[in-house]
């Protein structure tokens, strides 16, 4: 529980700190940050020369599949993958079996993560029972059980009146609503983005307005009810524009995107690669450019993975039948670091979107290296080059479009509550 991290470039946007320094950790909290600190007797030393030392990364959108779908992923394997990717805190979505619509399931996840996990796990409860979209779940009970937000992620709340009441109730008890923005009538039988590539491949397309219309509706409901809302996995230029304009009006809206939406276009589907099938789907180059601009100008608050593991049997099928989703916990950091390398974001902005901002939005006491803070810390080697070998990834599933990609940047040490949870040494 006692560590001295030496000679790293300490970057902490929560206190505008960016300098080569040492970080002393005692009893699981940050004790001191300064130059040439001396390690008390018996304190383990971590050499971070040439590396970044940042608050533990926070991923506010992960599917752990536990309980009920453990053949895809479970709390142990998912948190192991998170720690390997540099994450000390992850937020798990409620589309498990049974869904997180009662305190018993929430308690199960929290307790299993504490006893067997490799990082903090904060559950998200359901907006509606069983994510059925018909009857509002007991949000107060879910909050008391430890849920940090509510969402029916994976499904939209189609009934606008129900979504309005959910926002009003959530505001009253102080819990965040996370919106899966999708108009299912427009999605229809679509399996990828509607455009030139879908036409060429002969696949039914999903128009970008399926996301835009749902984003606009939920932003308007947020504005009408004066209730905070967070839009998950933003993928279109229309959604970016709608959220930017809403923020300018003072609407209490925040949002996230995922690395695949600023890295890939729908061209990745060529060859009918089911590892490039996800929801929302990969879009076009103009959307990718808009996502990057939204990150740059602050419209998009967070980078989250939307880590969605599936078994090989659910992906190694014809494209129309394959399930949506890709894994992302171990590739998120290098793909995101490229934004800084390419000048889309400063390093300060990037770390802020992966630590400070999600912590603030969710109201969790993470994302900072201030003296007295919980010692969740990630040490990053920004120059380390490595190849994504899917069989060597820490999670159970292998559904990634980045297999074989050459990556730059990796977490070398992930520290949880002052103890090393993962080390690449």
C-alpha positions in Angstrom: 0.0 0.0 0.0 3.1 2.3 0.1 4.7 3.3 -3.2 7.0 6.0 -4.6 6.7 6.6 -8.3 9.9 8.3 -9.4 10.8 10.7 -12.2 7.7 10.5 -14.3 5.9 13.3 -16.2 3.0 13.8 -13.8 -0.1 15.0 -15.7 -3.1 15.8 -13.6 -5.7 18.1 -15.3 -7.8 18.3 -12.1 -5.1 20.6 -10.6 -3.5 21.8 -13.9 -0.3 20.0 -12.9 2.2 18.9 -15.6 5.8 18.4 -14.6 8.4 15.8 -14.0 8.0 14.8 -10.4 7.7 12.0 -7.9 4.4 10.7 -6.4 4.4 9.3 -2.9 1.6 6.9 -1.9 0.9 5.9 1.6 -2.0 3.9 3.0 -3.7 3.9 -0.3 -3.8 7.7 -0.8 -1.6 10.3 -2.5 0.6 11.6 0.2 2.9 14.0 -1.7 3.9 15.2 -5.1 7.2 16.8 -5.6 10.8 16.6 -6.9 13.4 14.2 -5.5 11.2 12.8 -2.8 12.8 10.2 -0.5 11.2 6.9 0.0 10.6 5.9 3.6 11.9 2.6 4.7 10.1 -0.4 3.2 8.4 1.7 0.4 8.4 0.1 -3.0 9.7 2.3 -5.8 8.4 2.4 -9.3 10.7 4.0 -11.9 8.6 6.1 -14.3 11.4 7.9 -16.1 10.3 8.7 -19.7 6.7 7.8 -18.9 3.5 9.6 -18.0 2.0 9.4 -14.5 -1.7 10.2 -14.6 -4.8 9.6 -12.6 -6.2 6.1 -13.0 -8.2 6.0 -16.3 -12.0 5.9 -16.0 -14.1 4.2 -18.6 -17.8 5.1 -18.2 -19.2 2.6 -20.7 -18.3 -1.1 -20.3 -20.3 -4.3 -20.8 -19.1 -6.9 -18.3 -21.8 -9.5 -19.2 -21.8 -10.7 -15.6 -24.3 -12.0 -14.3 -25.8 -14.4 -16.9 -23.5 -14.1 -19.9 -20.2 -15.1 -18.4 -19.2 -17.1 -21.4 -18.5 -13.8 -23.1 -16.9 -12.0 -20.2 -17.1 -11.9 -16.4 -16.2 -9.5 -13.7 -12.8 -11.1 -13.2 -11.7 -11.3 -16.9 -13.3 -7.9 -17.7 -11.5 -6.0 -14.9 -8.3 -7.8 -15.7 -8.5 -6.5 -19.3 -9.4 -3.0 -17.9 -6.3 -3.0 -15.6 -4.1 -4.1 -18.6 -5.5 -1.2 -20.5 -4.7 1.3 -17.7 -8.2 1.6 -16.3 -8.7 1.7 -12.5 -12.4 2.4 -12.7 -15.0 1.2 -15.1 -18.8 1.7 -15.2 -20.7 -1.4 -16.3 -24.0 -1.2 -18.2 -27.2 -3.0 -17.1 -27.9 -5.3 -20.0 -27.0 -8.4 -18.1 -29.2 -11.5 -17.4 -30.9 -10.6 -15.1 -30.6 -6.9 -15.9 -29.5 -4.5 -13.2 -33.0 -3.4 -12.3 -32.9 -4.3 -8.6 -30.5 -3.9 -5.7 -29.7 -7.6 -5.5 -28.0 -7.6 -8.9 -26.2 -4.3 -8.1 -24.9 -5.7 -4.8 -23.7 -8.9 -6.6 -21.6 -6.9 -9.0 -20.2 -4.5 -6.5 -19.3 -7.3 -4.0 -17.8 -9.6 -6.7 -15.7 -6.7 -8.0 -14.4 -5.9 -4.6 -13.4 -9.4 -3.8 -12.2 -10.7 -7.1 -11.7 -7.7 -9.5 -8.7 -5.9 -10.7 -10.3 -2.4 -10.7 -13.2 -0.4 -9.3 -16.6 -1.3 -10.8 -19.5 1.1 -10.7 -22.8 -0.4 -11.9 -25.4 1.4 -13.9 -29.0 0.5 -13.2 -31.9 0.2 -15.6 -34.2 3.0 -16.5 -37.0 0.5 -17.0 -37.6 -3.0 -15.6 -35.8 -5.6 -17.6 -35.0 -2.8 -20.1 -38.4 -3.4 -21.5 -39.2 0.3 -22.0 -42.6 0.0 -20.2 -42.3 0.6 -16.5 -39.8 2.7 -14.7 -37.4 0.9 -12.4 -36.9 1.8 -8.8 -34.2 4.4 -9.3 -34.0 5.4 -5.7 -33.3 1.7 -4.7 -30.7 1.4 -7.4 -28.9 4.5 -6.2 -28.9 3.3 -2.6 -27.5 0.0 -3.8 -24.5 1.8 -5.4 -25.5 2.5 -9.0 -24.0 5.7 -10.3 -26.4 6.2 -13.2 -29.4 4.7 -15.0 -29.7 3.6 -18.6 -31.3 1.1 -20.9 -28.1 1.0 -22.9 -28.4 -1.4 -25.8 -32.0 -0.3 -26.2 -33.5 3.2 -26.5 -36.4 4.3 -24.3 -38.8 4.7 -27.2 -41.6 6.2 -25.1 -40.9 10.0 -24.9 -43.3 10.4 -22.0 -41.6 7.7 -20.0 -38.2 9.2 -20.8 -39.5 12.6 -19.6 -40.6 11.1 -16.3 -37.4 9.2 -15.9 -35.4 12.5 -16.3 -37.6 14.3 -13.8 -37.4 11.5 -11.2 -33.6 11.1 -11.7 -33.1 14.8 -11.2 -35.0 14.6 -7.9 -32.9 11.9 -6.4 -29.6 13.1 -8.0 -28.7 10.2 -10.4 -27.6 10.6 -14.0 -29.6 9.3 -17.0 -27.5 7.9 -19.8 -29.3 7.8 -23.2 -28.9 5.2 -25.9 -29.9 7.5 -28.7 -31.5 5.4 -31.5 -34.8 5.5 -33.4 -35.6 1.8 -34.0 -38.1 2.6 -36.7 -35.4 4.2 -38.8 -32.9 1.5 -37.9 -35.3 -1.2 -39.3 -33.3 -4.2 -40.5 -30.2 -2.2 -41.0 -26.8 -3.8 -40.1 -24.3 -1.0 -41.0 -24.2 2.7 -41.8 -26.3 3.7 -44.8 -24.2 5.0 -47.6 -22.0 4.2 -50.5 -20.3 1.2 -48.8 -23.6 -0.4 -47.7 -25.0 -0.1 -51.2 -21.8 -1.6 -52.7 -21.8 -4.5 -50.2 -25.6 -5.1 -50.6 -26.2 -4.7 -46.9 -29.2 -2.9 -45.4 -28.1 0.5 -44.0 -28.8 2.5 -40.9 -29.2 6.2 -41.6 -27.3 8.5 -39.4 -30.6 10.4 -38.6 -31.6 7.3 -36.6 -29.1 8.6 -34.0 -29.6 12.3 -34.7 -33.4 12.3 -34.1 -33.1 10.3 -30.9 -30.3 12.6 -29.7 -32.4 15.7 -30.5 -35.4 14.3 -28.7 -33.5 13.5 -25.5 -31.6 16.8 -25.5 -35.0 18.6 -25.8 -36.4 16.6 -23.0 -33.4 17.4 -20.9 -33.9 21.1 -21.7 -37.6 21.0 -20.9 -37.2 19.2 -17.6 -33.9 21.0 -16.6 -32.5 17.5 -16.0 -29.0 16.4 -16.8 -28.6 13.8 -19.5 -25.5 12.0 -20.9 -25.6 10.8 -24.5 -23.7 7.5 -25.0 -21.5 6.5 -27.9 -21.9 9.6 -30.2 -21.1 8.6 -33.8 -22.6 11.2 -36.2 -21.8 14.7 -37.2 -25.5 15.5 -36.6 -25.4 14.4 -33.0 -22.2 16.5 -32.5 -23.9 19.6 -33.9 -27.1 19.0 -31.8 -25.1 18.6 -28.6 -22.8 21.6 -29.4 -25.8 23.9 -29.9 -27.6 22.6 -26.8 -24.5 23.2 -24.7 -24.4 26.8 -26.0 -27.9 27.2 -24.8 -27.0 26.0 -21.4 -28.7 22.6 -21.6 -27.3 20.1 -19.0 -26.1 17.6 -21.6 -22.8 15.7 -21.7 -21.7 13.0 -24.0 -19.0 10.4 -24.9 -17.6 8.8 -28.0 -15.5 5.7 -28.5 -12.1 5.2 -30.1 -13.5 3.3 -33.0 -15.6 6.3 -34.0 -12.6 8.5 -34.4 -10.4 5.8 -35.9 -12.4 3.8 -38.4 -15.0 4.4 -41.1 -17.5 2.0 -42.5 -14.9 0.9 -45.0 -13.7 -1.4 -42.2 -16.8 -3.5 -43.0 -15.5 -4.4 -46.4 -14.9 -8.1 -46.6 -18.0 -8.5 -44.4 -15.8 -8.3 -41.3 -18.2 -8.9 -38.4 -15.6 -7.5 -36.0 -16.5 -4.2 -37.6 -20.2 -4.6 -36.8 -21.4 -2.5 -33.8 -24.2 -0.3 -32.7 -24.2 2.6 -33.5 -22.4 1.5 -36.7 -19.1 2.9 -38.0 -19.9 6.0 -40.1 -18.2 7.9 -42.9 -15.1 10.1 -43.1 -17.1 13.3 -42.5 -18.5 11.9 -39.3 -15.1 10.9 -38.1 -13.9 14.4 -38.8 -16.9 15.8 -36.9 -16.1 13.5 -33.9 -12.6 14.7 -33.8 -13.7 18.3 -33.9 -16.2 17.7 -31.2 -13.5 16.3 -29.0 -11.2 19.2 -29.8 -13.8 22.0 -29.0 -15.1 20.3 -25.9 -18.5 19.3 -27.3 -17.6 15.6 -26.6 -16.7 15.4 -22.9 -15.4 11.8 -22.6 -13.7 8.9 -24.4 -15.3 5.6 -23.4 -14.7 2.2 -24.9 -18.2 0.7 -25.1 -16.4 -2.6 -24.5 -18.8 -5.2 -25.8 -17.4 -8.8 -25.7 -19.0 -11.6 -27.7 -18.2 -15.3 -28.1 -16.6 -16.4 -31.4 -19.8 -18.3 -32.3 -21.7 -15.0 -32.2 -19.3 -13.3 -34.6 -18.2 -16.0 -36.9 -21.5 -16.0 -38.8 -22.9 -14.2 -41.8 -22.8 -10.4 -41.3 -26.6 -10.0 -40.9 -26.7 -12.6 -38.1 -23.6 -11.4 -36.2 -24.2 -9.6 -32.9 -23.2 -5.9 -32.5 -20.1 -4.9 -30.5 -16.4 -4.9 -30.2 -14.0 -5.2 -27.3 -11.9 -2.1 -26.5 -10.4 -2.0 -23.0 -6.9 -2.9 -24.1 -6.8 -0.8 -27.3 -8.5 2.4 -26.1 -5.3 4.0 -24.7 -3.1 3.8 -27.7 -5.9 4.8 -30.1 -6.6 7.8 -28.0 -3.0 8.8 -27.6 -2.9 9.1 -31.3 -5.3 12.1 -31.0 -2.5 13.9 -29.1 0.2 12.8 -31.5 -1.9 14.1 -34.4 -2.6 17.4 -32.7 -6.3 16.8 -32.4 -6.1 17.2 -28.6 -3.4 18.3 -26.2 -2.2 15.7 -23.8 -3.9 17.6 -21.0 -7.2 17.5 -22.9 -6.9 13.8 -23.6 -6.1 12.8 -20.0 -9.0 15.0 -18.9 -11.5 13.2 -21.1 -10.3 9.8 -19.8 -10.1 10.7 -16.1 -11.5 14.0 -14.7 -14.5 14.5 -17.0 -16.1 11.0 -16.5 -15.5 11.2 -12.8 -17.3 14.6 -12.6 -20.2 13.5 -14.8 -20.8 10.4 -12.7 -20.1 12.0 -9.3 -17.4 9.5 -8.3 -14.4 10.5 -6.3 -11.8 9.5 -8.9 -9.8 11.1 -11.7 -7.3 13.2 -9.5 -3.9 13.0 -8.0 -4.5 15.7 -5.4 -2.9 15.1 -2.1 -5.4 13.0 -0.1 -7.0 11.4 -3.1 -7.4 7.7 -3.5 -4.2 6.5 -5.1 -5.6 5.2 -8.4 -2.8 5.8 -10.8 -1.8 4.8 -14.3 1.8 4.8 -15.6 1.9 5.1 -19.4 4.8 4.5 -21.8 3.9 6.7 -24.7 6.6 5.5 -27.0 6.2 1.7 -26.5 5.2 0.0 -29.8 3.3 -3.3 -29.8 1.1 -5.4 -32.0 -2.4 -6.4 -31.1 -2.3 -10.1 -30.8 -5.9 -11.1 -30.1 -5.1 -14.4 -28.5 -2.9 -12.7 -25.9 -5.6 -10.2 -24.8 -6.6 -10.4 -21.1 -10.4 -10.6 -21.6 -12.4 -13.7 -22.7 -13.5 -12.5 -26.1 -11.6 -11.7 -29.3 -14.0 -9.5 -31.3 -11.8 -6.6 -32.3 -11.2 -5.0 -35.7 -7.8 -4.0 -34.5 -6.2 -7.5 -34.6 -2.7 -7.2 -36.1 -2.6 -3.4 -35.8 0.6 -1.8 -34.8 -0.1 0.4 -31.7 2.0 3.0 -30.0 1.5 3.7 -26.2 0.7 1.3 -23.4 -0.1 1.2 -19.7 3.0 -0.2 -18.0 1.6 -0.1 -14.4 -1.9 0.3 -13.1 -2.2 1.1 -9.4 -5.5 0.6 -7.5 -5.9 2.0 -4.0 -2.1 2.3 -3.8 -1.4 -1.3 -4.8 -0.2 -2.5 -8.1 -3.1 -4.2 -9.9 -1.2 -4.7 -13.2 2.4 -4.4 -14.2 3.8 -5.0 -17.7 7.1 -6.0 -16.1 
